[in-house]
Amino acid sequence: MKLRSAILLILVILIIDQALKIWIKTSFPLGHVSDVFGLSWFQLYFIENPGMAWGMELGGNWGKMLLTLFRLVAVIFGSWYLVKIIRQQYTKGLIICASLIYAGALGNLIDSMFYGLIFNESRYHQVATLFPEQGYASLLHGKVVDMLYFPIIRSSFPQWMPFVGGNDFEFFSPIFNIADAAISIGVITLLIFQKKLVRKKEDEHQETITTNSPVTDQAQIM
């Protein structure tokens, strides 16, 4: 897989991610937006995440800045790593997974770096505008826009269960964005198919030759 193909994949994901985020933020207040195709288990639900995945925060303005800087370092490292595995001709699958993770990290980095500058604040009864006179936060302190929500199962734990009996239960409760989805797909695919993906093309080619080589009596003797 060539570098330009990886860049094209990254750009496609990045454009879709940012277009959806900007549309949501400039068109709707915080909260429920709509049921997609009328399905209650597939919703657009607008929230803003000031921290990491699952809403975890480092705490305060310094924590937010450190998180954004960490994302920036991760993207810089990802740029180097992506070029490296392409030049060293690793498998197409590994390059695609790395491109997905890179695109997702870059998408959320744009939010946390610049959204505080280019938007005013979204509220439950207020729609944000793009390029206001003053943004809602300074550089590196933006919030990540999330909107994809899949509450597939809504129920409650049985009363007999200790600690959680009678409490509400929901699957799948996290609200995320296209960038998060790209990262998750890339990471999960790598974890499942690590042995097959994390190798060079020449290793894959050599294994194919070895596997397909006919086994003769002479070869067995040698």
C-alpha positions as CSV (number, residue, x, y, z in Angstrom):
1,M,0.0,0.0,0.0
2,K,1.4,3.4,-1.0
3,L,1.7,6.5,1.1
4,R,-0.8,8.4,-1.1
5,S,-3.4,5.7,-0.5
6,A,-3.0,5.9,3.2
7,I,-3.2,9.7,3.0
8,L,-6.4,9.5,1.0
9,L,-8.0,7.1,3.6
10,I,-7.0,9.5,6.4
11,L,-8.4,12.5,4.5
12,V,-11.7,10.8,3.9
13,I,-12.2,9.8,7.5
14,L,-11.0,13.3,8.7
15,I,-13.4,15.1,6.3
16,I,-16.4,13.0,7.3
17,D,-15.5,13.3,11.0
18,Q,-15.1,17.1,10.9
19,A,-18.1,17.7,8.6
20,L,-20.4,15.8,11.0
21,K,-19.0,17.6,14.1
22,I,-19.3,21.0,12.6
23,W,-22.9,20.3,11.3
24,I,-24.0,19.0,14.7
25,K,-22.4,21.9,16.7
26,T,-23.7,24.7,14.4
27,S,-27.2,23.2,13.9
28,F,-28.3,21.8,17.3
29,P,-28.1,22.5,21.0
30,L,-26.8,19.9,23.4
31,G,-29.0,16.9,23.9
32,H,-31.0,14.6,21.7
33,V,-30.9,15.5,18.0
34,S,-32.9,12.7,16.3
35,D,-33.5,9.0,15.9
36,V,-31.6,7.9,12.8
37,F,-34.1,6.2,10.3
38,G,-36.6,6.3,13.1
39,L,-34.7,3.8,15.2
40,S,-34.7,4.3,18.9
41,W,-31.4,2.3,19.3
42,F,-29.5,4.5,16.8
43,Q,-29.5,8.1,17.8
44,L,-27.7,11.4,17.2
45,Y,-27.2,12.8,20.7
46,F,-25.0,15.9,21.0
47,I,-22.5,16.1,23.9
48,E,-19.1,17.6,24.3
49,N,-16.3,15.7,26.0
50,P,-13.7,17.8,27.8
51,G,-11.5,14.9,28.5
52,M,-10.5,11.4,27.3
53,A,-12.6,8.5,26.2
54,W,-15.5,7.6,28.4
55,G,-15.6,11.2,29.7
56,M,-12.5,10.8,32.0
57,E,-10.7,14.0,32.8
58,L,-7.2,14.9,34.0
59,G,-8.6,17.8,35.9
60,G,-8.5,21.6,35.5
61,N,-7.1,23.7,32.7
62,W,-3.6,22.2,33.1
63,G,-5.0,18.7,32.8
64,K,-6.9,19.6,29.6
65,M,-3.7,21.2,28.1
66,L,-1.6,18.2,29.0
67,L,-4.2,15.9,27.4
68,T,-4.2,17.9,24.2
69,L,-0.4,18.0,24.1
70,F,-0.3,14.2,24.6
71,R,-2.6,13.9,21.6
72,L,-0.3,16.2,19.6
73,V,2.7,14.0,20.5
74,A,0.8,10.9,19.6
75,V,-0.1,12.3,16.1
76,I,3.5,13.4,15.5
77,F,4.7,9.9,16.4
78,G,2.0,8.4,14.3
79,S,3.1,10.4,11.3
80,W,6.6,8.9,11.7
81,Y,5.4,5.4,12.3
82,L,3.0,5.4,9.4
83,V,5.7,6.5,6.9
84,K,8.1,3.9,8.4
85,I,5.8,0.9,8.0
86,I,4.9,2.0,4.4
87,R,8.6,2.4,3.4
88,Q,9.5,-1.0,5.0
89,Q,6.6,-2.6,3.1
90,Y,4.5,-4.0,6.0
91,T,1.2,-5.6,5.2
92,K,-1.7,-3.6,3.7
93,G,-3.8,-4.6,6.7
94,L,-1.4,-3.1,9.2
95,I,-1.1,0.2,7.2
96,I,-4.9,0.5,7.0
97,C,-5.2,-0.1,10.8
98,A,-2.5,2.5,11.5
99,S,-4.2,4.9,9.1
100,L,-7.5,4.5,10.9
101,I,-5.9,5.1,14.3
102,Y,-4.0,8.1,13.0
103,A,-7.0,9.7,11.4
104,G,-9.1,9.2,14.6
105,A,-6.3,10.8,16.8
106,L,-5.9,13.7,14.4
107,G,-9.7,14.3,14.2
108,N,-10.0,14.6,18.0
109,L,-6.8,16.6,18.2
110,I,-8.4,19.3,15.9
111,D,-11.3,19.5,18.3
112,S,-9.2,19.9,21.4
113,M,-6.8,22.3,19.8
114,F,-9.0,24.7,17.9
115,Y,-12.7,24.3,18.7
116,G,-12.5,26.5,21.7
117,L,-11.2,29.3,19.4
118,I,-13.5,28.9,16.4
119,F,-16.9,28.2,18.2
120,N,-18.8,29.8,21.0
121,E,-20.2,27.6,23.7
122,S,-23.0,25.1,23.0
123,R,-25.8,24.8,25.6
124,Y,-29.0,22.8,26.0
125,H,-30.9,25.8,24.6
126,Q,-28.3,27.5,22.6
127,V,-26.8,26.6,19.2
128,A,-23.1,27.5,18.7
129,T,-21.9,29.6,15.9
130,L,-18.7,29.2,13.8
131,F,-16.1,32.0,14.0
132,P,-17.7,34.2,16.7
133,E,-16.0,37.3,18.0
134,Q,-14.8,35.3,21.0
135,G,-14.6,31.5,21.4
136,Y,-15.5,29.6,24.5
137,A,-11.9,28.6,25.3
138,S,-8.3,29.2,24.5
139,L,-5.9,27.2,22.3
140,L,-5.5,23.6,23.4
141,H,-8.6,23.8,25.7
142,G,-11.4,22.8,23.2
143,K,-13.9,20.1,23.8
144,V,-14.4,17.0,21.6
145,V,-17.8,16.8,19.9
146,D,-19.6,13.4,20.2
147,M,-22.9,12.4,18.7
148,L,-23.2,8.7,17.9
149,Y,-25.4,6.9,20.4
150,F,-26.5,3.3,20.3
151,P,-28.7,2.4,23.3
152,I,-29.5,-1.1,21.9
153,I,-30.7,-2.5,25.2
154,R,-32.4,-0.6,28.1
155,S,-33.3,-2.6,31.1
156,S,-32.5,-3.0,34.8
157,F,-30.5,-5.4,36.9
158,P,-32.5,-8.1,38.8
159,Q,-33.3,-7.2,42.4
160,W,-31.4,-10.2,43.7
161,M,-28.0,-9.0,42.3
162,P,-25.8,-7.5,45.0
163,F,-24.8,-3.8,44.8
164,V,-26.5,-3.2,41.4
165,G,-29.9,-4.9,41.9
166,G,-32.7,-2.7,40.6
167,N,-30.4,-0.2,39.0
168,D,-30.9,0.8,35.4
169,F,-28.8,-1.0,32.8
170,E,-28.0,0.1,29.3
171,F,-26.1,-1.4,26.4
172,F,-24.4,0.4,24.6
173,S,-24.2,3.6,26.6
174,P,-21.1,5.5,25.4
175,I,-21.6,8.4,23.0
176,F,-18.8,8.8,20.5
177,N,-17.8,10.2,17.1
178,I,-16.4,9.0,13.7
179,A,-12.8,9.6,15.0
180,D,-13.4,7.4,18.0
181,A,-14.9,4.7,15.8
182,A,-11.9,4.8,13.5
183,I,-9.5,4.4,16.5
184,S,-11.6,1.5,17.9
185,I,-11.8,-0.4,14.6
186,G,-8.1,0.0,14.1
187,V,-7.1,-1.1,17.6
188,I,-9.5,-4.0,17.8
189,T,-8.5,-5.3,14.4
190,L,-4.9,-5.2,15.4
191,L,-5.5,-7.0,18.6
192,I,-7.5,-9.8,16.9
193,F,-5.3,-10.3,13.8
194,Q,-1.9,-9.1,15.3
195,K,0.1,-12.1,14.1
196,K,-1.2,-11.9,10.6
197,L,-0.9,-8.1,10.2
198,V,2.2,-7.1,12.0
199,R,4.8,-8.4,9.5
200,K,6.4,-7.3,6.3
201,K,5.3,-8.3,2.8
202,E,8.4,-10.3,2.2
203,D,7.7,-12.4,5.3
204,E,4.1,-13.0,4.1
205,H,5.5,-13.9,0.6
206,Q,8.1,-16.3,2.1
207,E,5.4,-18.0,4.2
208,T,3.2,-18.5,1.1
209,I,6.1,-20.0,-0.8
210,T,6.9,-22.4,2.1
211,T,3.3,-23.4,2.5
212,N,2.7,-24.0,-1.2
213,S,6.0,-25.8,-1.8
214,P,5.4,-29.5,-2.9
215,V,6.8,-32.0,-0.4
216,T,8.6,-34.7,-2.3
217,D,10.5,-37.9,-1.2
218,Q,13.8,-36.2,-2.1
219,A,12.9,-33.1,-0.1
220,Q,12.0,-35.2,2.9
221,I,15.3,-37.0,2.8
222,M,17.2,-33.7,2.5
